[in-house]
Amino acid sequence: MTIRMTMPMIGTAQAWRDAARGLINANVAPCDVSWGDETTPAGLWDSLPPPRTDKVLTVPKEFISIARSVVWHSDPSRFALLYRVLWRLRDTPHLLSDRADPELAQLRRMEKNVHRCQHKMKAFVRFRELGSPEDPRRSFAAWFEPSHFTVEPTAPFFARRFGDMDWRIITPSVTASFVDGKIAFSAGQSKPPLPEDASEQLWTTYFRNIFNPARVKVKAMQSEMPKKYWKNMPEAAAIPDLIASAPARVRAMNEAAPTLPPLRVEKVQQQLARLPESVWSGDADALRAEISACTRCPLHCHATQAVHGEGPMDAPLMIVGEQPGDTEDLAGRPFVGPAGKLFDEICAKADVDRSRAYVTNAVKHFKFIPRGKRRIHQQPSTTEIEQCKWWLDAERTAVQPRAIIALGASAAQSLTGNGEGIGKRRGKVHLLDDGTPVVLSFHPSYLLRLRDPVARQEASELLRLDLTRAHQLAQNISV
Amino acid sequence: MSTRSIESKLAILSDAAKYDASCASSGSTKRDSRDGKGLGSNTGSGICHAYAPDGRCISLLKILMTNFCIYDCAYCVNRVSSNVERARFTVDEVVKLTIEFYRRNYIEGLFLSSGIIRSPDVTMSEMVQIARKLRHEENFRGYIHLKTIPDAAPELIAEAGLLADRLSINVELPTDAAVTQYAPEKDPAQIRKAMGHVRLRKENSKDRSHTGKRPPKFAPAGQSTQVIVGADASNDATILGQSTRLYSSYGLKRVYYSAFSPIPDSSKNLPLIRPPLQREHRLYQADWLLRFYGFELDEITSVTQDGNLQLDYDPKLAWALAHRGLFPLDVNRASRELLLRVPGFGVRTVNRILSTRRHRNLRYEDLTRMGVSMKKARAFVTATGWSPAALTDSADLRAKFAPPPEQLSLL
């Protein structure tokens, strides 16, 4: 004797869930149940289902989500298969993590079919307007023939999308309607006559013109938009003609001789020449403009922009770092990234007003290697530092600082010609040829790399001392 | 010109827009109009509403605001020296088309690009006006992608980012030299600067204010760019090198590769040789390997001498054929990093293998059920009950994967 379970066409998901819960709590084995929908004829030995229970049954969350999709599949055996897997889940709760189990593989395949059908429904339903565009709440309807019973699970998507209009989606099995913000389902019907919609003409025009005849890939189109959907899509009528005429259109493009430019070109180009300077090009300062256009070494090809120094042109103190980092490269300003923030803190402690100093770098372009979503800083080579020294010298000549602080090995290399042993040389004052004193110190990013908080604190203190020293030299205070 | 019907304008301006490959409508913030006060939704994943016979999906209404342009980029159908028909949409026309198409479920939203008219600022501000009207007057909650003009003022780009889901700026060609040669009015450094600006804006929009309030999202679906392949002589290594730099520098969501396509009224400065579409496909495959499979750039491009990807074999298969010493791998023991290198295994199947082998040993049939393409993978893996034996090292393995020979046309 088998127990007969009949699933309704509307509300199937909840009905199956209730039925399965009742059966499994009554300990009915899968072989003793015959599942069917409203169209399945009753069997000779069918008996009534067990009473509903509210006893809680725990199953993995993933199974619920699979079941919620698979119940909408058109395969008549879906309910039985779901119940068989549910039955097995009682003894093997880890069943779902086995991606190779044949029954589960079939369930997953059916789930995928339903998802695909839902997705295609979201894509290929085409509404036609029923009322007038001037109505306060506009009204649309569509006829659609899905491969599975996907109208009910997909209707909420359309409700979220078209919240400010009424719509109906009519299919052979179920009709969904959305009136004044409420979704309702009713029995399916045959294809109704829907009024002509003028937008379909425009849409087909768009479809015809967005197509590129130089690249025909009919298979790629059909695998994503199978022919079974074409009959309800207005634009699909244009497809055969587009494919047929493509080769001739390409031939015509290739054979067409180059034409002479139209007469207005000259006028337009004059107009182009008169365009005001772009705001991006910044101030017209000659030195800065030259630095921005620098191509002395290959670094300029990959960096976003050259980052020139900033600060008053009569600043007594010049601060020279290594090179712009990731943030500086994007922003076009020196010392604004993590190392720059740390440096600002140290400046505050040393009582140095950064805005009164001229802040620049030994190398003006960011050198990096790409690594996934990040750029990894690379130390500039001696050649690159030498090439860029040209600009640093030009900046020094323009600013005429009374003292300079060189942060890190690259800055020391550029200013003193030797970048080695900065750990030992820090704190020392080096005199340039013109007599300008250069205080050597750590680069703030060195502090960021130190893991040990004590060592970091010590290094930070030393950097503060060096900064104070440079500041005093710049103020002509004897030390 | 003013007497053109909206239909003929649409024909001209969609025809002019088709060379932009991007049509993604995914990855933005989730929103909907269930409150009945607006139109449109965004689920985070995109929907392709139709496919054209060129195999490309149609997700967005992809149009130019105008195809009048003062620039003279050799590869572009809309360059000033071309004799194509010109048209220009008004702001209201674009808004109405978008809304009416959207209501009929034809599209996910709007992809708006434009030729440069008068000046970059004037053009960009008109594009921003369209996006503003859609968002604020029509309460449109669908997807908007704005092609950004790199020379436009930063404030305009800033407003565009607040209205649109995605911004994109095309780098156009793989090297600075090529851009200077073929697009004389464009400045590659300025293009990078604008992309850097977008990235900084986007990052700043993540910082909460001192009261804990989040600033409005800036281009939530990120930024993307497009490179034309085959118009200049750059090889694939150069193109992919540029892409890795762009991904790491500007946090791009996608770099689109567009095989140079013959255009009506093409410029005589360009090669009329059309690159095989397969090259574009191979570049996308390599791009994916770089981003999701842990491959390094030179691993992929060093397989051949000339730095171009092989057209007959996909880049992963080409790499595996050149490194047969590593194979066959035992699917029951090999690490994730190595499994990702097996031809025929995708990221998802590798995840499935890893989760299943915790419970039991995997057999050949299990792999097919997990969605592995065993036709490709069989020579490179061992499983319980399966060993490729001499297949991995056989001399004709390469030939087995070669595309079938094609009969030449008699005519």
Interface residues (C-beta under 8 A of the other chain):
Chain A: H94 S97 D98 R99 A100 P102 A105 H119 K122 A123 F124 V125 R126 F127 R128 E129 R138 F140 A142 F157 A159 R160 R161 F162 G163 D164 M165 G181 D197 S199 E200 Q201 L202 W203 T205 Y206 F207 R208 N209 I210 F211 N212 P213 A214 R215 V216 K217 V218 K219 A220 M221 E224 M225 M233 E235 I239 L242 I243 A246 V250 M253 N254 A256 P258 T259 P261 P262 R264 V265 V268 Q269 Q271 L272 L275 P276 S278 V279 W280 S292 H300 C301 H302 A303 T304 Q305 T327 D329 L330 A331 G332 F368 P370 R371 G372 K373 R374 R375
Chain B: I6 E7 L10 A11 I12 S14 D15 A17 K18 Y19 D32 S33 R34 D35 G36 K37 G38 L39 G40 S41 T43 I47 C48 H49 A50 Y51 A52 P53 D54 G55 R56 C57 I58 L61 K62 I63 I70 Y71 D72 V80 S81 S82 N83 L97 E100 F101 R103 R104 N105 Y106 R118 S119 P120 N139 D151 A153 P154 T175 D176 E185 A189 Q190 R192 K193 A194 M195 G196 H197 R199 L200 T244 R245 Y247 S248 S249 Y250 G251 A259 S261 P262 I263 P264 D265 S266 S267 K268 L272 R274 L277 R291 R352 I353 S355 T356 R358 H359 R360 L362 R363 E365 D366 L367 R369 M370
